[in-house]
Amino acid sequence: MNAVASPATVAECLRVGTGFSQGDRVWIAERFATLDSRLAGFHADATELAVSVKDRDSRGQKVTLECWIAGRQKIVTISAEDDLHAALNDVRDDLRRRLNDAKTRQEPRHNKHLREGGPHEGGVEPTGGETA
């Protein structure tokens, strides 16, 4: 992976939305800090994270974490955990998995079209019963 001049970090890219105050931002960023290693491959100015909660601290609350990275589809993760801390961990872990999956899909060894150019391309598959 190429080195990024200004790598994205949660502390730099996170904004809090509905249901959270700016005072909540610091402890949420600390909780999400494990995402930094995954975000480091993207430019900070082209990456944005937004977290929000609907019906905070009540049964049926819903935490949403959205991630925008330039040139990629937006990723949205949602948790309906009743405990706010558990819900934040849930959306964080789901985002990490989805970022890992997206990276894996873009690597050549996992790209079917790049793999098809293998050693037997354009040739005849050898068979066990050929005679000279």
C-alpha positions as CSV (number, residue, x, y, z in Angstrom):
1,M,0.0,0.0,0.0
2,N,1.3,3.5,-0.8
3,A,2.1,5.8,2.1
4,V,-0.4,8.5,2.6
5,A,0.9,12.0,3.3
6,S,-1.9,12.9,5.7
7,P,-3.5,9.7,6.9
8,A,-7.0,9.6,8.2
9,T,-7.6,9.2,12.0
10,V,-10.8,8.9,13.9
11,A,-9.9,11.9,16.0
12,E,-9.5,14.0,12.9
13,C,-12.4,12.7,10.8
14,L,-15.2,11.9,13.4
15,R,-18.2,14.2,13.8
16,V,-21.1,13.5,16.1
17,G,-24.6,13.8,15.0
18,T,-28.1,13.5,16.5
19,G,-28.2,12.2,20.0
20,F,-24.6,13.1,20.9
21,S,-23.1,16.3,22.1
22,Q,-19.6,17.7,21.3
23,G,-18.7,16.6,24.8
24,D,-19.3,13.0,23.8
25,R,-17.0,13.3,20.8
26,V,-13.8,12.7,22.8
27,W,-14.8,9.5,24.5
28,I,-16.4,8.2,21.3
29,A,-13.2,8.9,19.4
30,E,-11.2,7.1,22.1
31,R,-13.5,4.1,21.8
32,F,-13.1,4.1,17.9
33,A,-9.3,4.6,18.0
34,T,-8.8,1.0,17.0
35,L,-10.1,2.0,13.5
36,D,-7.0,4.3,13.0
37,S,-4.9,1.5,11.6
38,R,-7.6,0.7,9.1
39,L,-8.2,4.4,8.1
40,A,-4.4,5.2,7.8
41,G,-4.4,4.1,4.2
42,F,-6.8,6.9,3.2
43,H,-6.2,10.7,3.1
44,A,-7.7,12.6,6.0
45,D,-9.2,15.3,3.8
46,A,-11.0,12.6,1.8
47,T,-12.4,10.6,4.7
48,E,-15.3,11.4,7.0
49,L,-17.0,9.5,9.9
50,A,-20.3,10.4,11.4
51,V,-21.9,8.8,14.4
52,S,-25.5,9.4,15.6
53,V,-28.0,7.8,18.0
54,K,-31.8,7.7,17.8
55,D,-33.7,7.4,21.1
56,R,-30.6,7.4,23.2
57,D,-30.7,5.4,26.5
58,S,-34.1,3.9,25.8
59,R,-35.2,0.5,24.7
60,G,-34.9,0.4,20.9
61,Q,-32.2,3.0,20.6
62,K,-30.3,2.8,17.3
63,V,-26.7,3.8,16.8
64,T,-25.5,4.6,13.2
65,L,-21.9,5.0,12.0
66,E,-21.4,6.3,8.5
67,C,-18.1,6.3,6.7
68,W,-17.4,8.3,3.5
69,I,-14.1,7.7,1.7
70,A,-13.5,9.5,-1.6
71,G,-13.8,7.2,-4.6
72,R,-15.7,4.5,-2.6
73,Q,-19.2,3.7,-1.7
74,K,-20.5,5.0,1.6
75,I,-20.5,2.4,4.4
76,V,-23.3,2.5,7.0
77,T,-23.3,0.3,10.1
78,I,-26.2,0.2,12.5
79,S,-26.6,-1.4,16.0
80,A,-29.8,-1.8,18.0
81,E,-28.0,-2.8,21.2
82,D,-29.7,-1.5,24.3
83,D,-26.4,-0.6,26.0
84,L,-24.9,2.5,24.4
85,H,-21.3,1.3,24.9
86,A,-22.1,-2.1,23.4
87,A,-23.8,-0.4,20.4
88,L,-20.8,1.8,19.8
89,N,-18.5,-1.2,19.9
90,D,-20.8,-3.1,17.5
91,V,-20.8,-0.4,14.8
92,R,-17.1,0.1,15.2
93,D,-16.3,-3.6,14.8
94,D,-18.8,-3.8,11.8
95,L,-17.1,-0.9,10.1
96,R,-13.7,-2.5,10.6
97,R,-14.9,-5.7,9.0
98,R,-16.5,-3.9,6.1
99,L,-13.3,-1.8,5.5
100,N,-11.2,-5.0,5.6
101,D,-13.7,-6.7,3.1
102,A,-13.5,-3.8,0.8
103,K,-9.7,-3.8,0.8
104,T,-9.6,-7.5,0.2
105,R,-11.9,-7.2,-2.9
106,Q,-9.6,-4.6,-4.4
107,E,-6.4,-6.6,-4.1
108,P,-5.4,-8.4,-7.3
109,R,-5.1,-11.9,-5.8
110,H,-8.8,-11.7,-4.9
111,N,-9.9,-10.2,-8.3
112,K,-11.2,-12.9,-10.6
113,H,-10.5,-10.9,-13.8
114,L,-6.8,-10.4,-12.8
115,R,-6.5,-14.1,-11.8
116,E,-7.9,-15.4,-15.1
117,G,-4.6,-14.4,-16.8
118,G,-3.0,-17.5,-15.1
119,P,-0.4,-19.9,-16.6
120,H,-2.9,-21.8,-18.8
121,E,-4.4,-18.7,-20.5
122,G,-4.6,-19.2,-24.2
123,G,-3.1,-22.7,-24.0
124,V,-4.4,-26.2,-23.8
125,E,-4.8,-27.7,-20.3
126,P,-2.5,-30.7,-20.0
127,T,-4.2,-34.0,-19.7
128,G,-2.9,-37.2,-18.2
129,G,-3.5,-39.3,-21.4
130,E,-1.5,-37.5,-24.0
131,T,0.9,-39.4,-26.3
132,A,3.9,-38.1,-28.2
